[in-house]
Amino acid sequence: MNKRFFVLTLVLSVVLGLNAQNKMDIEHLMDGTYRVKATKYSFKFENNDEYSYRDNQWKKHIVNKKGEDKIVDEDIEVENRDRENKDFLEINEKSKNEAFVRDNQLWIKNTATGVERNITTDGDSLNIIYGQSVHRNEFGIEKGTFFSNDGKHLAFYRMDQSMVGDYPLVNTQEREAKAQIIKYPMAGMKSHEVLVYVYNFDTDKTVILKTRQNNTLEEREMYLTNIAFSLDGNTVYIQKLNRLQNHLWLEAYDANTGLKKRTLIEETANKYVEPEHPIVFLPKDASKFIFFSEKDGWQHLYLYDTLGKEIKQLTKGEWMVNEIAGFNGKGNILYFYATKDSPLESNFYSLNLKNGKITRITREHGTHYVSYNEKGTMFIDTYSSTDEAYRVVLRNEKGEIIRDLERCENPMEQLSNNPSIIIDTLHAEDGTVLYTRMIRPKDFNPHKKYPVIVYVYNGPHAQLITDSYTAGAGYFLPFLATQDYIVWTLDGRGSANRGYEFESAIWHQCGKVEMRDQMRGIDYLKSLPFVDSERIGIDGWSYGGFMTLSLALNNPETIKVATAGGPVIDWKWYEVMYGERYMGTPQNNEKGYEESSVLNLIDNMKDSQHILVMQGYLDNTVVPQHSLEFIRQCVEKKKPVDYFMYTSHEHNVRGKDRVELYKKIFHYYEDYLK
């Protein structure tokens, strides 16, 4: 779980005027009743001596070093008007130049001249896309425009999807249902083609970077990832990855001519290389940059010069650097988030670039987000943990707490039926440590037999068990425990934050290793005297939906009830970037695709099992074809299965319908597992 997700969770958790119920109730899972009641949040330093925060009315406060608090006047209406009709707006902090999408074209606003105009003309809503994220948001790509530091150059993506087949989703809210066409490149089929353009605000000219050696399909389908500029803005760096995703090139291009300067780094792997971070230049030395790599089995930082020579490895050990936060004003101290002290935590560290000393700034265990002043003498740490629901502290450079800025009680502890959450470990068949989480009813009786609900994901880029508020369990899972269920989760091999070998264990065989680890956990549960081994259910969404059905149909004698949302049924229907990284293509991994297909497990379904499949009808991530084909074949084979479609939702069911989703899952277990 990265720090941005944690911050978003904290912001969403700030709700006013709601009192905790005496007992946890499903009707209140989404209305803020059980969320932290903070009054101050979104802390950050404005300068060396002043920091800001937002109150519950979203008013901005500035606090000086004397502790004096004043509200800042902000004309939100004017700001909002200025953003109207500007999609994907990005503003360069130094020049105030703007880039945004309007009517499918990329526009710029030059603050020096006052000119606002489109710099593309052939964009449309489906085939030619400018200034937006490409490659389906894989490889750390979250946007489509990139300013140089001085704001005089703008790099942006052009994605050509015209060669990708039209995929029909259906909008049933019209008088006559209408096809809602998307572009969805499936594994082994034609992918889109991407170029990077650079616009020069001084010359009003645009160049195309010469990222293709020739016009072959291989070159046209290269992934262009993690765009970065040199400090002077005259060089663009791109991490180029082949479609097989086993060969990476870090390349430098002239921002004014588009010509390639050199290849600085090449990385290859037997499985895959996954670039997710742009290079970061040392702020006081334009000849050196930091590069993320997993080449030693763990994501670490390496120092290179601009000719591609590796100077030294900056971090090392069986832990991962998750993100670079920045530097102090002198540029001699680097700040980063890492799992150095526990894979369940996200802590904030400083690295002295001269002597290599690493200092942990966030001393308390948990999941942290930190803002710091330019001098690197004060740090505002916002965090939660299994012991703290929400705490904000001011620290010095040694990590010592100067004072609390905000601290909230855990609203769950006020409930009369607050369940207990226990984090523990098991060992996989090869001895690998696997983290587990058990949620038990408050009045747990070790002599009683409890039904168990296993909540699963077990796919890449996700970690369900964390040292954070509710241990990463949210509110629905603790609610289930208040209803006399044991709720169990295990992060098996394939999950995030445990190193390359741990996560890549699923390569070309999605479902196999993960099932062995999950069944290790279920076998452990069955050995416990308080677990009713005849009443075990399993729930999951997306990759977790795939795992739910795979486990239920491979182990029909063990899994009595299964609820699977948005499940991958057959990887040949999943998209190119994510799917091919882990499964290859149906052409080069025919056996892997065949053995992982849930369709081939339908005959295993028992009449005594109860299986519910849920699907967003407008799902553009795991398209409805997956679940519809599963249901069609279940019907043909006269297999008992239940199906529920959320007609107006995409991959996740959000808003008020989320409570209805929770109710549906809960009542399914009440009907068939108790």
C-alpha positions, -999 to +999 in steps of 0.1 A: +000+000+000+017+032-010+015+065+009-009+082-015-035+055-008-029+060+029-034+098+026-066+093+005-079+069+032-072+095+059-089+123+039-120+101+033-121+092+069-126+128+081-164+130+087-182+154+110-213+151+131-216+113+132-217+095+165-204+059+168-232+034+173-231+012+204-228-018+181-213-020+146-241-020+120-239-027+083-261+004+075-233+026+088-203+011+071-200+038+044-214+069+062-184+077+083-197+064+116-167+042+122-141+064+106-116+086+125-131+120+135-102+143+127-105+181+128-072+188+111-056+171+081-036+176+049-006+190+068+024+204+049+052+229+052+048+262+034+084+273+042+111+265+068+091+281+097+054+277+087+031+248+080-005+246+068-034+223+073-071+221+063-100+221+087-133+203+083-147+231+062-117+228+039-104+262+051-066+266+049-048+275+081-012+287+084+007+281+116+040+300+123+069+289+146+052+307+175+022+285+171+000+314+159-028+300+137-045+321+110-070+313+083-059+321+047-084+338+024-088+317-008-111+325-037-121+289-045-148+301-069-123+320-090-099+290-090-127+266-100-138+289-128-103+291-141-103+253-143-135+249-161-133+231-194-097+221-187-094+183-183-062+167-170-050+202-161-013+205-151+003+238-140+041+242-138+049+257-104+078+279-116+065+293-149+027+289-142+024+276-178-005+252-182-013+221-202-048+206-204-071+186-226-101+203-243-123+188-270-099+158-273-069+181-282-040+191-260-040+228-252-014+250-235-015+284-218+016+305-221+016+328-191+044+349-206+024+358-237-011+351-224-017+328-254-040+299-249-043+275-278-044+239-290-011+223-300-027+192-315-055+188-341-061+152-348-072+139-314-105+123-308-124+105-280-115+070-290-086+065-314-061+093-310-055+103-274-033+132-263-021+143-229-035+114-210-021+084-192-012+055-216-005+018-214-036+014-192-019+031-162+007+004-158+044+011-152+037+039-127+021+060-154-006+083-139-007+112-163+001+122-198+018+156-196+053+164-181+068+198-176+105+205-174+116+221-141+115+256-156+082+250-174+097+259-208+093+224-222+063+201-221+065+164-229+033+147-237+019+114-249+002+106-282-016+072-280-029+057-313-056+031-305-071+030-340-056-005-346-071-019-314-104-036-318-136-019-306-149-035-275-186-029-266-198-022-232-236-015-229-253+015-215-289+004-206-300+038-192-309+051-226-344+047-241-327+021-264-296+005-250-265+018-266-231+004-271-204+022-252-173+015-272-139+013-255-105+002-267-094-029-249-062-046-262-064-083-250-035-105-243-018-117-275-038-093-297-029-060-312-018-033-287-019+005-291+011+025-303+025+054-284+048+084-292+062+112-270+061+148-282+078+178-267+065+213-270+088+243-265+070+274-250+098+298-262+098+287-298+062+275-301+074+244-318+067+207-312+091+178-319+085+140-319+111+120-299+127+095-322+120+065-299+116+040-327+147+025-344+126+015-373+089+010-382+086-026-372+057-038-350+081-045-322+093-009-321+058+005-325+045-015-296+073-005-272+061+008-238+074+044-232+074+049-195+086+072-167+093+104-185+118+128-168+137+159-178+173+169-171+177+198-146+182+223-175+152+209-194+171+202-226+171+164-223+142+140-219+147+106-204+124+076-211+125+041-198+116+020-229+103-015-224+096-042-250+062-058-252+075-090-237+085-068-208+119-085-203+142-059-217+144-023-205+164+006-220+169+040-203+173+064-231+181+101-234+166+124-261+173+160-272+142+180-261+147+205-289+154+182-319+138+149-307+170+130-316+183+102-294+214+110-276+223+077-260+212+046-242+223+049-206+211+017-189+199-017-201+182-043-179+170-077-188+153-105-168+142-141-173+107-132-161+100-094-164+114-060-157+088-035-143+098+002-144+076+022-121+096+053-112+113+080-133+149+089-127+156+116-101+184+140-105+205+153-076+193+188-072+229+203-069+246+181-095+231+179-130+255+151-139+241+125-115+207+108-111+191+081-090+176+050-107+152+025-092+160-012-099+151-047-087+182-063-102+194-076-068+159-090-060+147-059-040+137-025-052+166-002-044+183+030-054+214+033-076+234+064-084+244+069-120+261+096-141+246+110-173+268+088-194+252+057-179+280+047-155+268+032-122+286+051-094+272+031-065+242+014-049+227+038-024+204+013-006+207-024+000+191-052+019+161-075+019+137-047+019+122-023-006+124+014-013+088+024-022+092+060-032+116+090-032+101+119-013+128+145-022+159+162-008+167+188+017+176+223+006+213+216+004+208+185-017+230+163+004+202+144+022+177+122+003+143+113+018+125+081+009+098+057+021+107+020+026+099-013+042+134-014+058+121-023+093+090-043+084+072-053+052+040-044+069+051-008+075+058+023+054+084+044+072+102+076+063+140+076+061+168+100+054+200+091+035+232+111+038+245+110+002+281+116+013+286+089+040+256+066+032+241+068+066+204+060+068+182+074+096+147+064+103+127+096+109+094+080+118+102+061+150+067+047+158+056+016+139+029+021+113+021+036+079+034+071+075+031+102+053+056+130+059+060+166+049+093+184+057+108+219+056+135+228+031+162+228+058+153+193+068+150+203+104+113+197+110+090+170+098+052+166+100+043+129+103+008+118+096+003+081+104-019+053+116-010+019+129-025-010+147-022+011+179-031+045+164-062+054+145-049+088+133-020+108+147-001+139+134+032+148+151+059+174+146+094+158+147+130+171+146+157+157+123+164+129+147+128+117+146+121+129+181+085+142+187+084+179+194+046+179+199+013+164+188-006+184+161-036+161+160-045+128+176-078+109+174-094+082+194-101+049+177-139+050+171-140+012+168-129+009+205-161+027+215-182-002+202-196-028+225-189-055+199-155-043+187-137-074+173-101-082+179-075-082+151-045-105+153-015-103+128+006-134+127+027-155+103+027-190+087+053-206+065+048-216+029+058-250+017+093-237+009+097-219+042+087-184+030+072-163+058+035-154+050+017-128+070-018-135+082-047-115+098-074-130+119-104-110+130-124-126+158-156-116+176-153-096+207-167-123+229-146-150+213-151-184+229-123-209+221-146-238+229-172-227+203-171-237+166-171-206+143-177-204+105-148-187+086-148-162+058-115-160+040-109-126+023-085-130-006-067-110-032-031-124-034-022-106-067+006-082-076+007-046-065-015-053-035-009-060+002-040-066+023-023-068+057-005-036+069+004-019+101-023+007+099-057+014+112-077-019+114-046-035+100-057-027+065-091-046+070-114-016+064-148-018+081-167-046+063-145-074+075-146-063+111-184-060+108-185-097+096-166-106+128-192-089+149-217-113+134-200-143+148-176-151+119-139-156+120-125-135+092-091-146+078-066-131+053-033-143+041-009-124+018+006-152-002+034-152-027+025-129-056+016-101-032+034-068-030+062-054-008+081-087-003+107-085-030+109-096-067+110-134-062+080-133-038+059-113-062+071-129-095+065-164-082+032-163-101+049-157-135+033-178-163+012-197-138-013-173-122-033-191-095-010-220-088+014-208-062-012-185-047-036-214-042-010-235-025-003-206+000-040-199+006-047-236+012-018-237+036-037-210+055-070-229+053-054-261+064-041-242+094-076-229+101-091-264+100-066-275+126-079-249+151-104-263+176-126-232+173-130-234+135-159-253+120-141-269+090-175-277+074-183-240+072-156-222+053-164-194+028-142-172+006-147-137-008-126-116-032-128-090-060-109-087-093-077-108-089-093-118-056-124-129-076-102-150-098-086-165-067-120-170-050-134-191-079-101-209-084-099-219-048-136-229-045-136-250-077-103-266-070-113-274-035-151-280-036-150-303-005-135-276+016-150-243+003-188-243+010-196-207-001-179-183-024-186-147-034-165-134-063-167-099-077-154-087-111-134-120-115-108-128-141-121-160-156-097-166-184-065-145-188-069-144-226-097-119-221-075-096-199-055-066-211-021-067-227+001-048-202-007-064-169-018-097-183+012-104-205+037-093-177+025-122-155+011-147-181+029-140-213+006-145-243-018-173-252+006-180-281+038-184-260+022-198-228-006-220-240-003-244-211-003-216-185-035-201-199-052-234-201-044-244-166-054-211-151-087-208-168-116-210-144-138-223-172-120-256-170-129-260-134-167-257-137-172-295-138-157-296-102-186-275-088-207-294-062-244-291-058-237-285-021-217-254-029-231-219-031-213-195-055-223-159-061-206-139-089-210-101-090-201-079-120-201-042-129-218-041-164-196-011-174-164-027-161-135-016-184-109-034-163-122-069-161-147-068-189-181-085-183-172-111-210-154-130-182-183-135-158-209-138-186-190-167-202-186-183-169-223-181-162-232-193-197-211-224-193-224-231-158-259-230-172-250-253-201-235-278-176-265-274-152-242-262-124-258-241-095-245-206-095-259-172-086-252-140-105-258-103-098-250-074-122-244-038-111-256-022-143-243+013-138-209+005-122-174-001-136-149-023-120-157-013-084-191-007-069-190+028-053-212+052-035-245+042-019-246+010-039-215-001-020-236-007+011-260-028-009-231-048-021-220-054+014-255-065+024-257-089-005-224-106+004-233-106+041-268-121+036-253-147+012-231-160+041-260-157+066-281-179+043-256-205+033-227-206+058-245-204+091 
